Amino acid sequence: MGVYTFVCRNNGGEWTAKQHSGEIEASAATPYELQRQLVAAASAADSASGVQSSFSMVSPNSAVFQVIVGAVGGAMMVSGGAGAGAASSGGAAAEAPKEEKKEEEKEESDDDMGFSLFD
């Protein structure tokens, strides 16, 4: 499984991307074309099957794009920050999250809000 993180920037109508810790670079006219190129480059660099990707705008002219190769399926279906920590630590086993005690939500009444509907 490989995780590829790219910093993307828009300079004068052209989107460019550079891998955060690596050598993969690409450029395209639109963010969509850039994403397709980066997914293809990451897939070529890693022989595992299945690709997940995430594109997040940081500002109108910059974004972060992440490609995860070989992580599609039930094995990666982990909720919360523990999954991200396990993925970035090279697959080290993460501790099982402790069960949280759920408090029952109290039903709000007009008296709780400091005013009444009929005042």
Buried (B, 14 or more C-beta within 10 A) or exposed (E): BBBBBBBBBBEEEEBBBBBEEBEBEBBBEEBEEBBBBBBEBBBEBBEEEEBBBEBEEEEEEEBBBBBBBBBBEEEBEBEEEEBEEBBEEEEEEBEEEEEEEEEEEEEEEEEEEEEEEEE
